Amino acid sequence: YVASAVAIAMGVSKEDLIPEVIEKEGADLDPMP
């Protein structure tokens, strides 16, 4: 879903295991490299 797309957009592999966190801390992960 959206969280998955966000994870891919960020290129985050770690959060890929926990897409739930991306939804809640999406803004928190945004500034991450």
Summary of the structure (lengths in Angstrom):
residues: 33
radius of gyration: 7.9
end to end distance: 22.0
largest distance: 22.0
contacts: 69
relative contact order: 0.24
helix: 67%
strand: 0%
